[in-house]
Structures are given as structure tokens and as C-alpha cells.
């Protein structure tokens, strides 16, 4: 774009933006596939995809065409009316999992709010007024609204925002004894991510997931799977919970569901979903025609191009290449995750490795100083994996 540069845009941003994103130095102005370009013309391989969002890559024609076509007909209307692309999207999603009801939102955080409200309301409607507790796990991240924040069992996100919602119970990661004690007649829901994202790309073991499911069933609590990062094919299955062989009561979706447009969803059964009757919950923009048309295009493209099978295959390749670094360098400890939700665990230095990769034209994410998170577009190939590992190898050699 004429007349701008990274530094010009940085100064303009510093003068106007709330500084919650830190010192932003790069302005991305264009994308295509797995590549993006900044205001200075530098090209990057994007292995972050807007934090697990741009599943089809950047500037995908299916999303563009769906937005343009829908914008010519109806951009927005109230949810007091039936919205055709919303109904079609709900049908598509429910046909591919246990769900029978869908509630659409603008974001993953709002989807989690809906799920938490549903859990407490369902208990209330059954006369179980003491059933208000929500159990979650250390390292979790469920959004930045007060409900999601309260369910997030990471103290660093809570600081300065108290008091949080009451009734939250935080458990150690995969602690069977603590789980047994915590899930009681007061528990409205247990919420977990099949693979923790902000917690360092840590998958829950299938056996533990099954134990959670069993206890929830036995003791009358809902199981909410936060699939905001893991859903829509990122793990090599349509949903992350499928790898454990369980069926939750509620799932929350966003990120890859829209391929870049702001949309989220809460999916559940008719038994549970029908507790949210007229006036109990709602949204102005959630599920509007424009966003649902774009999301439906993403869903159809994922299926048409068999991208979930591709994610499984390329994820195994990428994981293997990253494992080579662990075998070669003591500082690289392990590779975690499934499909194209991968984490390279380090003894230290994740922020330095992130900055090195950015300088070398590869975009990733550092989760603290011990994990590099890789959540690339589903369309990535072996070449992108090879370039990333080569640039990482350069850093490890220099640090050795």
C-alpha cells in the first residue's frame, strides 16, 4: 500500500490504540494461501493463521465469494426472524456430531458464555438450585469475558479483575483423585479443552477424558468441551473430543469455523438446548446472514477438499520433522498435540525462538517461554514444515 510502512503504522497505532497487544512493530497488509506480506513488502510463512483461525489460508475465494453474494442480498437482520444461512449452517454442524441444537455467537468467548449459562439454567429448571459449580483445569483458557475468564484456571489472567464469578473449582491437570472429589451434586458442568492451547498445547489423555465423561453422567453434571481451537478439523478429526471416544453434552466452536470472519457457536442436544427458551439468552449480531454464509462456505470447502484427512497426514509429517529437533538438541524437549495443533516444548527460550523465526519470515506463537505453538492453515504442505524446521534448526545451532 502506497505511503505506509511498518514504522509509520506503528507510530500511528501507538497514538490511538489501547496497548493490550504490546509493542506491535509489523503491519500485515496482504495474504494469499499460507503467505502474508507486511507494509515493507516482506513475505512470511504464516504458521499461526491468526491463532488457529485462517484454516483455508488467506484470501480464499470461497469466503470472498460467499461474503460478496450474501452482502448483495442481506447483511444483517434480527434473530427475531429465521435466517436461511444460519439454519443451513446449524444443519451442517449438527449433522456431523451429536448435537441437535445450535446457538450462534460472534466469538468463542461468547459461545463459552452461552454454554456456562446453559449449564446453570438447566440445573435451575430441574429444581437443582445448589448445582451451580463449574469445574475446570489448571492451564485452561476459556475466554476473556467474565464467565470465560472465571472458568479459566490461570491466575495471571485473573489479576486485577476480581471478584470473578463465584462457584468456580480449579483442578490440577489430569488429577483423578481431585476430579473424584470435585464433581458432586453441586457441579453444573465440567469444562475442558481436549487440547489446551494457551496452557502449552497439552492434550488430555483419552483415559482421563473418559473418566470425566463417566463422572459427569453418574453425578448429573454437563460435560462442556471447549473446541474453539481444536474444532473443525484441526486435530485431524472434525472435533477434538472424537480422539478420546467420548460424547460431550455441549461443545463451543469459533476460530476455524469462520476461516477469518467473526463467528462462534454453542452446539448441544435438544434435551439441554431447549432450556434456553424465549428471553433467556440472545444476541444482536450472532448468527447474522453475512457471517453464517461465510462460515458455511468454509465448512463446505473443508469437506469438498478433504482437508481433515490432509490435516492428519501433514500433521504427522510436521510432527516428525519437529521430533528431529528434539532428537538432535537437548533444549527441545518434546512435541505435543495432534494434527495441525502442535507444540514444541523447550527447556527455555521460546520467546527468543519466536523472534528469530519472525526475523526469518516464519510466523509462530510463543506460549510463555517454554512452548512454541503451531496452528497453521489446513492447506499447508511439506515445504512450509521444512522451512520452519530449517529456521528452527539454525536457532538451536546458534544457541548450542
N, C-alpha and C positions, 0 to 999 in steps of 0.2 A: 504494500500500500504506500502510495507516494506521501512523503512528508513526515513519516513517523519512523522511529527506531525504538529498540528496546529501552534505551536510556530516556528518550523523550517521554515514552509512555510510562516509565517508572516514575518520573518526576510528577507527571500529571496525576497518576494514581495515588502517590504519597500525599498529594494536596487534597484529595477528596475521599479516599476510602477508609473505612474503619479498618484498623491494622490487624484484624484477627487472622490473616493469612501470612503474616510476617513480611519480610522484605522481598517482594516479588520483583525479579530482575528481567524476566523473559516475557515477551508478549507473543503469544501464538496467534497467527493471523490466517492460517490456511491449513487444511488437512486433506489427505487423499489416501484411502486404504489404511495401512499401518504407519504412514508417514505424516508428520506435521512440519510446518515451517514457521520460523519466528520473524519478527519485524525487521531483523537484519539480514534475512534471507537464508539463515542456517537451517539445515534439514536435520530432523531427528527421527529415529525409530521409536514409536510410542508403544511401550510395553506396560503402560499404566491404564490407557484407554479411558482417561477421565475418572479414574478409580473404579474400574470394572464396569464401565458404562457403555462405551462405544463398541459393542460386540461385533457389529458389521464393519468396523473401521470407520474412517472419517469420510464425510460427503457421499454417503452411499445413495445411489439413485432411487432405490426403493423407498427410502424415508423421504427424500426430497419430493418425489412424485406424489406420495400419499399426502404430504402436507399441502402441496400446491392444489391437488384435486379437491381436498376437503375444504381448504380455505376459500375456494370458489363457490362452495355451497353453504357451509355453516361453520363458523369458527367456534362459537360458544352459545350455549343455552342452559337454562336452569335444569337441575336434576329433578325438578317437578314434572319434566317431560321425559318420555322414553327417547334415548339417544341411540340410533342404529349402530354406529361403530362400537359403542360401549357394550351393547348386547352381543355383538359378534365377537368382541374380544373376550367377554366373560364366557361365552360358549366355547371358544378355542381353549382357554386356560382350564376350565373345569373338565373338559373332555380329556385332558392329559394328566389328571391327577384325581385324588379322592374327592375333590371339592364339588359342591353343588351351588354355592353362593359366592359372589364376588362383590367387594366394595372397593371402588377406585379412589385414589388419592393423588396428590401432587408430588409425593416423595415417599421414601422409605420410612422416614421418621413418622409421618402421618399414618402410614399403614400400621406401624407398631402401636401408635396411639389407639387406633381402631381396635386392634387385637387385644390390648390391655383392657380397654373399656368393655369389650365384648365379654372377656373372661369374668370380670366383676359383675356385669349386668346379668349374665346367665346364672350365676350363683344367686344373685338377689332375687331373680324371678322365681327361682326354685325354693325361696324361703331360707336359703343358707346365708344369712346376713353376716355371719362371722367368717365366711370364706372370702377373704379379701387379699391374702398374701400372694406375692409374686416372687418366685424363686428364680434366681439367675446365677451365673458362674463367673468367678474371677477371670478377668481378661476379656469379658464380653463388651460389646458395643452395640447399642440398640437405638441410637439417635440422640439428637440434641434438644428436642422438646422436653418438657418436664417429665412426661411419662417415660419416654425412652431413656432420658438421662437418669432417672431414678432407677430404672431397671439395669442400667449399665454398671457393672461391678468393677469400676476402675476409679479410685479415689481422685486421680488427677483431673478427671472431668467434672467432679463434684465441687471442687474447691471454689468457694466464693458464691455458690448458687443455693446454699441451704436456706431454709429447710426444704429437703426434697419430699416427694410423696411418701407417706407412711406405708408400712406393710411390705417393704422390700426385704428379701432374705438373700444374702450373698453366700455362695458356697465355693469352696476350693474346686479347682478344675479336676474333674473325674475322681471325686472322693465318694465312694459308695456308702461309707458309714454316715457321712454328713448328709448325703441325699436321703438316706433312710430316715434320719431324724427330722429332716426339714419338711418333707412332704407329709402334710397332716390334713385333718378336717378343716383347717383354716386356709389351705392353699387353693387359690383360684386358678393359678396357672404356673407352669414351669416354662421358662423361655430360654432357648439356646440357639446358637448358630451352629449348624453341622460342622462348619469350619470357621473358627474365629478369625476375623480379618484384622481388626485393629489390635487384637491380642497376640498377633505374630504369626498368622496363618497356622493355627493349631487345630487339627481335626479332632473331634470327639471319636473315640473308638466305637465300633458298631455295638459291642457288648454293653458299653455304658449307655448308649442311646436306647438300646432295648430295655435296660433296667429302668431308665427314666419313663419310657412308654408304659411299662408294666406297673410302676408305682402310681403314675397318673391315673391309669384305668382303675386300679384297685382302690384308690383313695378319692376318686371323684374330681380330680383336677384336670384342667385342659393342658395339653402339650402344644406350645406355640413354637414353631420352627422359623427362626429369622433367616429367610432365604434371600435377603436383599442383595448380598454379594454372591451367594452360591447358586441361586436360582437361574432358570432359563438356559441351562446347558453348560454353565461354566465349569462344573466338576467332571464333565463327561457323561452326566445323566441330566435329564431335564431339571430335576431338583436334587439338592444335596442330600435330603433325607433318604433318598432311594438307595444309596450305598449301604445303609445300615439295615435295610429290610423292614423298617417301621412305617407306620402311617400316623402323622400328627393329627391334631384336631383343627389347627389353624396354621397357615403359613403367610408370611409377609414377603412381598416382592417389590422391586424397583430396579434401579441401575440398568442392567442389560435389557430389561423388559421394554424400555423405550429407545434403546440404541442412541441416546443423546437428548431426547426430549424429556421433560419432567413429568413422570408418571409413576405411580406405585399402586399396589393392590393388596388387599387382605382377602385370602381365599379360605373358605371353611365349608362345613356341611350345612344342610338345611336345618338340622336339629339345633345347631349352635347359632348359625347366622340369623335365624328367624327371631332371635331375641332383640335384634336391632330394628324395632318397629318405628312407625312414623314419629318423627320428632326426637327420637332417642339419640341419633347421631346423623351427621350430614357434612356436606362440603359444598362450597360455591363452585370451585374450579375443577375439583377432582372428577375424572372421567369425562371431561369435555370432548366434543367431537374431534377437535384437531389432534389432541394428544392420543386419543384412542385409535384414530385412523393410522397414525404413525406407528404406534405400538403393534397394531395388527399387522402392518407391513413387515415389521421386524420379526414377529412370530412366524409369519408365512415364509419369510426368507430363510430363517433358521432351519425350518423343516424342508423347504424346497431344495436347499443346498446341502442337506445332510450335515449341518455344521456341528451337531453334537458328536457324531462319530468322528469328525475331523478333530474336534477339541480333545477327545480321548486319545487319538493317535498322536497328534502333535504334542499334547501334554506329556505323554510318555517319552517322546524324543527329547523335549526340553528338559524334563526331569533328569533323564540320563546324562545329558550334557552338563547340567549343574552338579550332578553327583561326581562327575570327573573332577570338578574343583575341590570337592570335599575329600576325594581320594588323594588329591595332589597337595593340598595345603592344609596345615593344621588349623589355621584361623577359620576355615569354612567347616562348620560342624555337621550340618545335616540339611537335607531337602525335605520340606513338609508340604502337604497339600495334595490335591488331586486335579486332574485335567489342566485347565489354564488358570488355576488359583494356586500358585506356588510361592513358597517362602524359602529363601536361602538363609539358614541360621548361621550367625557368625559369633565368634567369641567377643568381638568388639569391632567398631569401625564402620558400621552400616552407613552412618551419615557421610563419612568420607568417601565410601564406595559410591554412594548415590551421587555425590557431587562430581566425582571422577567420571561416572557414566554420562552425566548430563553434559559435561565438558566435551565428551567424546561423541555426543549426539545420540544417546540412548536414554529414554525417559523411563525410570522405575520409581519406586517409593521405598523410603526407609521407615520402618516401624520401630521407633526407638533407635537404639544404637546396636541392636543385635539381630535384626531381620531385614532382608530386602524382600519386598513384596512385588510379585509379578502377576498382573491380572490383565494381559494384553487382549486385543481384539481376537475374536474367534477365528478370524481369517488368516492369522499369522502362519508363516511357513517355517521350514527348517533354516532358511537363510537368516531370518531375524534372530532365531535362537542361537545360531552360530556366531553372529556378530556380537550379541550380548555376552556370550561366554568368553569370546576372544577379548573383549574390552575388560571384562572382569578379571581374566587371567593376567592382563597387563598390570592391573592394580595389585593383585596378590603378589606378583613377582616383585614389584617395586616396594611392597610393604615387608617382604620377607627379609 
